């Protein structure tokens, strides 16, 4: 996806996100699918003035870089709609009209782009994604970029970055990816043949990262009526409160309770509903597996979902494609990991 705010530059690539006054960044060298992560981390502005924050980022070697920006899910909506029957040059304007009742802001306050669903063949040919980014978020990151003398080349969204990471590991078959990178939502995507077919945000129960998931997995599962049709999911992508600092160790786990088990089970049911929808809708693409990321608890999450969904669920391991990733501080990885997908755009 290309946005209006593009320039040209060369050299090391800086990938950033800027949400909730928190900057996550990855500084890397490389081309194609071979990259070396030189530095990555998370910096919160907190009570610093912009000038103080810029000085802090400059000390990290982040000033004057060619930069790609990745918007976080809370900064935009990604809607899947029936493609309007108009010439290609009229798609954007037609899509704006079609989604005007679905977006969470006035159309004048949004920048939109359109993307095809999947490979554009069969059922996918009649559908499209509409990405609607709030201009205020774009202005905020551009202001920081000006202060840092960044040459901002691309503004992209996490759904596409996540697709890139999925297909780096498996490009020929259909796979799912479930990424928990902070806040109260997880991002679930299904991709096949290098293309994004499905994207959904899943609300996380409060305290989810401190729950004992294995307790939920051995409890009586929540019954799902197999005869109740699950409609096409059109998520509400309104911005939600964003808190990047969540526990990934389980050390602060709350006492086990039936309420926790029930909340975890509801999350599990929503994951299963998405899997069921995929299997009914895209029968030509059997699901080869799902990769999950939840910081240091990725293995636990994979074990739980593998057991309770019957799918091949494994941790989302990206270190093999990015030399130096293992050296990144564990608390920073949840916010930094999705940024790696922007390195794989192929248009640096």
N, C-alpha and C positions, 0 to 999 in steps of 0.2 A: 504494500500500500504506500502511495506517495501523497504527501500533504503539501499545502501551498508554501510552507516555510522551509524550503530546501536551499542549500548552498553547496558548494563543492570544496573539498579539502582532501588532504592525504596524510599518511602517517599513522600513528597509533590511534586506535579506536577507543573512544570513551562512550560507554553506554550508561545512561542515568535514568532514574525515575525520581520524581519530586512530588510527594504527596504528604499532606498533613505536616508540612514544615520538616519533613524528613527526606534526606537525599540518600538513595542507594546507588552505588556506582560500581562499574567494572571497567578497568583500564587494561586493554589487551593489545597484543600484536599478532598479526597473522592474516592469512587469506584463505578463501575456500572453506575447508572444514578442519583446518589445523590452526589452533590458536594457543597462545601462551598468556595466561592471566598474570599481569605484572602487579596489579593491586586491585583489591575489591573491599568494600566495606559499607557501613551505614553511618551517616552523620546527621544528627538532629540539630536544627538551628536553636532550639530551646529559647533562651532569653537573649541570645546574641542579636545585635543589630545586623543588618545586611552587610555592612562593612566588616564587622568582626567575623561574620560567618565566611565571607569571601576570603579573608586572611587565613582562616583555618583551612579552607579547601585548597587555597594556593600552596600552603605548606605541605599538602599531600601530593602536590605535583599535578593538580587537576586544571590549572588555568591555561587558557589558550589552546585547548584541544579541539579536534574535530569530534563532534558529539552526535550520537543518536539518542533520542528520547523515547522511552517506553511509558505509555500511560498505564496506570494501574486500573483494575476493573472498576473501582469506585469513581473513576474520573470520566467514564464514558458508558454509553449503552451499546450493546451489540445485539441487534434484532434480526431475526430470521423471518423473511416474508416471502410471499409469492411475487415473483418477478413481474413487474408491469410490462405489458405488451407494447413497448415503444421502441423506437430506434435507439441504438447504443448511446448516441450523443445526448439523448433525453433522459437516460436512466436516473441520473442524480436528481434532477428536478422532479421527476415522477415519484421517486422514492421519498423525497421530502414531503410531498403531499400525502403519500400513503401512510407514513408513520407519524403524522402530526399529532394524532391522538395517543400515540404510544410512548412518546418521549417525555422526559420529566422536566423540560424547560421549553421556553418559547423558541421557535425555529430560528429566530434572528440571533439567539444566543448560542447557537450550536454550529459547529463545523461538521459536515457529513461526508462520508465516502461510502462507496458501494463495492462489494466483493462478491464474486460468484461463490456458490456453495459447491464444495467438492470439486469433481472433475468436469462439471458442466454437462454431464451426459445423463440420460435417463431421467429419473425423478429430479435429480439435482438441477437439471436444465431449467426447471420452472421456479427455482428458488434463488434467493440472494440474501446476503448479509448486508445490513446497513449499520455502519459505525457512526455514532453521534457523540462527539466530544464537546463538552462545555467549554466555550471560549475562555472563561475565567481561568480554568486550569492551564490552558495553553498559554495565556498571557503570563501566568505566574512563572512557568518554567522558562519562557522566553526572557523574562526579566532577569531571572537568575543567570541565564545563559549570557545575556549582555554584560552583566556584572563580572562574569568569569571569562569573558572574551571567547566563549565557545563558538565554534563554527557549526551550528546545528544543521545537520544534513537531512535528517529524517525524523519524523514523529510517527511512531507505530503503537500498537496496542498489545497487551499481554497475550491475548488469544493467539495472535499470529506468531509471537515469539515462542509460545508453548508448542504450537504446531511444528515449528522449526526444530525444536529439541526432540519432539517425538519422532519425526521422520529422519533425524540424524541417526537414531538408534534402530529404526525399522521403517524403511521407505516403501516396501512392496506390499505389505499387508495392513489390515486395519488394526489400530491400537487406540487405547484410551489413555488419557493422562489426567491425574487428579493432583492438583498442587495446592497446598496450604502454605501461604506465604505471609501470614499476618492478618489481623483484622478478624471480622466475623463471617467471612465468606471463603469458600474454596472454589477454584476454577476447574471445571471438568470439560475436557475436549475429546472429541473422537476424530481421528484423521485416518486417511487411507491414500495410498499412492502419492504421498507428498502433499495432499490437499486437506484443508479443514472442512469437515462435513457438519459438525455439530458442536455447539458450545453452550454451556450452562453454568450459572453460578449457583452454588449450594450454600444455604445459610448454615453456619456452624452454631451448635448450642453454646450458650454461655459456659465458659469453663471447659470447653471441649478438649483443649490441649493438656488439661490437668486430669482428665478422666482416665479411669482404668478401662481401656477398650476391651481387654480380654474378658472382663466381667460381663460386658454387653454381649460378647460373642457366644458365651455359654448359657445365657439366659434364654427363656422362651422367646423365639422370634416373633416380631409383630406380624400378624397375618395380613397378607395383601390379597384382596379379592382378584383372582386370576381372570374373572369375567368382567371386571370393571375396566373399560377402555381408558388408556392414558392418552390424553390429547397431546398434540404437538406443543412442546413447551416454549412459551414466549416469556422469558424472564423479565422481572422488573429490575432494571439496572440502575435504579436511583442510587445516588451516592450515599454510602453509609459511613458511620463513624469508623475511623481507621486507627488501629493501634498496632504498630509493628512489633512492640515488645511483648512477646508471649513466651511462656515457659515451654521449652522443648525437652526438658529432662524428666518431667513427671515428678520431680522432687516435691512440688507443691500440690500434689494430687489431693483432691478433696476426699473426705470419707466416702466409701462406697455406699451408694444409696439406690433405691429403686427409681428415684427421679432421674438420677444420672443415667441409669441403664435405659430408661424409656427414651430420654433425649438422644442418646447415642443410637438407639434402634431407629428412631425417626430419620436420622441422618443416613443410616444404612439403607432404609427403605427408599429414600430419594435416589441414592446411588443405584440401587437395583432397578428402580423405575426407568432411569436413563439408559441402563444397559438393555432392559427389555424393549424400550422404544427403538434403540439402535438395531437390535436384532430383528424387529418386525419391519422396520423401515428400509434398512439397507441389507437385505438378504444376500446380495451378491458380494458382500464384504463381511465374512465371518470374523468375529473379534478374536484376534490372536492373543491379546493380553492387555493388561492395564498396568501402567507405571504410576506410582504414587510418591509424593514428596511431602514430608512433614518434619523437616529438620532432622534432628537426632532421633526422632521417633518414627522415621519412615519405615523401618523394618517392622515395627509393631503394627502400624497401620496396614501394611501390605499383608501381614499374617492374618489379621482380623478379617479384612475384606476378602482375601482369598478363601478363607474357610467359610465365610457366610454368604458369599455370592457364587461360589463354585467356579470363579474365573481364575485365570493365571495372573495373579497380582504380584508385582515385584517392586522393590524400591527403584526410584528414578535416579539412576546413577549416571552422572555426566562427566566424571573426572577423566575418563579415558579420552574424551574429545577436547579437553581443556587443561593443558599442562599448567600446573600451579594452582589449580582449584582447591586441592587438598589443603593448601597452606592458608586458605581463607578462614577467619575465625568462625567457629560453629554458630555463635549467636547471630552472625551477619548473613549466613547462607540463605535463610528463608527469603529475605528480601532481594538478595543478589542473584540467586539461582535463575529466576525467570529472565533476567537481563541477558543471560548468555545466549538466548535464542536470537537476539537481535544481531549477534555477530555472524549468524548463519544466513543472513538475508541474501548474500551473494551480489550486492550492489554497492559495497563499501567504496 
